[in-house]
Each structure stands twice: as C-alpha cells, then as structure tokens.
Amino acid sequence: MIIQFRIILFVLLLLWTSGIFYQCLLEKFSFLLYGYPFAYNAYSLVCHQDPAKVINLSCGNSLVCSRCLGIYFGLLSNSIVHFFYEIRTNKNFTLVLIAIIPMIIDVILTTASIYNYSKAVAITTGFLFGSILFLYLYNGLQNLIIETAKR
Amino acid sequence: MKKYISSFVSGFGAGVLHVVPVAKSISCCLIVPLASFIALVLDKKANPTADKITMKKGALIGLFTGLYAALFGTLFDLFITLVTKNNDIVSMMPELQKMISTLPISETLRTEVINLYENVRNDIMQYGFSLLYALSIIINNTVVNSVVGIIGGLVGAQVINQRLNNRNGYQ
C-alpha cells in the first residue's frame, strides 16, 4: 500500500483512539463540551461502556471499556509499525484464532465469575486481537485498492 | 435491493440487537462486523459459485449491512424514546452536570452548555422527541455502523475465501 494510504489509515485510527479520551481533551479544548454527548453516543455503538470496566484517569474516564481500548490500541500500534515495515500475512486464519482465543477465554471466565475482571488482562487480550486484526484489515484494504485500480 | 437482501436481513438483526442492552453488553463492538460476515455467508449461500468474494463486494455488502443496521437501530431507538420518554441522554444528565461543574471553563460556556443539554432532556421527557438528539443519532449510527460494517465485510470476505481455498484444495 502506498505511503499516502498508510498515513490516512493511521490518522483515522489516531483520531478514533484519541476520541476515547474525550473527557481528558475537554480540559484543553473546552469548546468540545458541546459535542460530548454526541461522542459518548458514537462510542456507545461499539462498546457497552460498563462504568466498572472503563479506564479511570485523573482527567476523566475513557469512553470505551478496557478490552475495546486494547483492540483500538492494537490497531493503532500496528498501523505505526506498518509505516516502517509491511507485515505480510499468509492469508491463513490460524493467527486470528490464536489472537481471539485468549480474549474469548477471558470473557467466559470473568462472566462465569471464575476470576475477577482485570483491566490489565482485558487490555492485553484486546491489544493482541487488535494488532492481529489490523493485518487482515490492511490486507483487505490493500486488495480493495488493487481491485479498484484495475477497473 | 434484491442484490443486497442478505445485508437487509442481517442489518435488521444488528439494528434490533443495538437496542437490546444484554445483547450489547455481551457482543460489545462485534454486532455490526458479525452482521456483515453473516450477510456475506447468506449471499454466498444464495449465489453458490466457486468464485472468491472480491474485496469490493465484501466492502459493499459490509457497507449496506452497516447502513441497514443504522436505519433500523435509529428507528428503534427513536421509537423507544418516543414511547418511554427516556434514553441515555436523560439518564446521564446528572453525571454530565457534575462533570461540567468540575471543568475549568468560563461560567458563560458552562451555562450555555447546560442549557443546551437541558433543552434536549426536557424535549425528550415532555414529548419523547428531540430534533437535536434525532440528528445526532442519525449521523452517529450512519457513520460508525458504515465504517464498522465495511471492516467486517473486508475481514469476513477473507475468512470465506480462505475456507473456499481449503475446500478446493481438498477436492
């Protein structure tokens, strides 16, 4: 994928991930206050926003839960890696399965109260899944661009 | 329309699940991407060919699934708000006021923002409808669900193509 597309992808992911910390941005940019319920509603479409599972910072709470935050950080960090090095996937989905299994196990075990919900574990398993998911998203976008350019 | 009937079916399902709190807490961010994947599977079953799904088709089916999910999600949300005269904005108002009071902002801005939110809340509590709220969820649902739907379509198409590859390899 040409560098311009990689930059666009990175910027979009950066904007989305920054929006998660909307409450913290309010301290610097108070005019954003008008859009707070709007942003809260936007993130509610992709996360349950359980107050017990969101990240609490001194400047405010994140707008998504720890696991979703991990997924978006995973996507963002891999988009940074792709500036310097394009990781090629072998189009085999074993990697996705390996990445999603720890997340599913954590969800099942915490829901069944076998152990308590841990934000650190949720972020880590989410990050693993997000960073692998990026490879397939990237591959899909790359093929989409090639298909579109052919026509 | 007929071309995207699978998107319509799974988009409708995703729209319904958007307003079911328990389903939402379990599936989290996966509702619309999964709906896109299901739409691709349904489409493949309706048109059984050995051809791989192109990424363009995957993205289009994902986009339409997201748009249908947005349409039905918005309609259900507005209908429930109209009937119950209550929604997230109304229930988050006390917390919002508390948060605004702690922010280091001018008194004018604080009053202006609180008045704006209170107008929305009063409209919802009185009439079950607020134009500003309706516009905000229409825009949010359309943009977010479309993007998430496209992502689901792109990844889902690769999953289905991989399965097709495996099946063709064994034959």
Boltz contact constraints between the chains, C-beta under 6 A:
constraints:
  - contact:
      token1: [A, 26]
      token2: [B, 103]
      max_distance: 6.0
  - contact:
      token1: [A, 30]
      token2: [B, 105]
      max_distance: 6.0
  - contact:
      token1: [A, 33]
      token2: [B, 113]
      max_distance: 6.0
  - contact:
      token1: [A, 37]
      token2: [B, 89]
      max_distance: 6.0
  - contact:
      token1: [A, 38]
      token2: [B, 136]
      max_distance: 6.0
  - contact:
      token1: [A, 41]
      token2: [B, 140]
      max_distance: 6.0
  - contact:
      token1: [A, 42]
      token2: [B, 140]
      max_distance: 6.0
  - contact:
      token1: [A, 42]
      token2: [B, 144]
      max_distance: 6.0
  - contact:
      token1: [A, 45]
      token2: [B, 144]
      max_distance: 6.0
  - contact:
      token1: [A, 46]
      token2: [B, 29]
      max_distance: 6.0
  - contact:
      token1: [A, 47]
      token2: [B, 28]
      max_distance: 6.0
  - contact:
      token1: [A, 47]
      token2: [B, 29]
      max_distance: 6.0
  - contact:
      token1: [A, 48]
      token2: [B, 24]
      max_distance: 6.0
  - contact:
      token1: [A, 48]
      token2: [B, 25]
      max_distance: 6.0
  - contact:
      token1: [A, 48]
      token2: [B, 28]
      max_distance: 6.0
  - contact:
      token1: [A, 68]
      token2: [B, 29]
      max_distance: 6.0
  - contact:
      token1: [A, 93]
      token2: [B, 159]
      max_distance: 6.0
  - contact:
      token1: [A, 93]
      token2: [B, 162]
      max_distance: 6.0
  - contact:
      token1: [A, 136]
      token2: [B, 155]
      max_distance: 6.0
  - contact:
      token1: [A, 136]
      token2: [B, 158]
      max_distance: 6.0
  - contact:
      token1: [A, 137]
      token2: [B, 151]
      max_distance: 6.0
  - contact:
      token1: [A, 140]
      token2: [B, 55]
      max_distance: 6.0
  - contact:
      token1: [A, 140]
      token2: [B, 154]
      max_distance: 6.0
  - contact:
      token1: [A, 140]
      token2: [B, 158]
      max_distance: 6.0
  - contact:
      token1: [A, 143]
      token2: [B, 55]
      max_distance: 6.0
  - contact:
      token1: [A, 144]
      token2: [B, 55]
      max_distance: 6.0
  - contact:
      token1: [A, 144]
      token2: [B, 59]
      max_distance: 6.0
  - contact:
      token1: [A, 147]
      token2: [B, 54]
      max_distance: 6.0
  - contact:
      token1: [A, 147]
      token2: [B, 55]
      max_distance: 6.0
  - contact:
      token1: [A, 147]
      token2: [B, 56]
      max_distance: 6.0
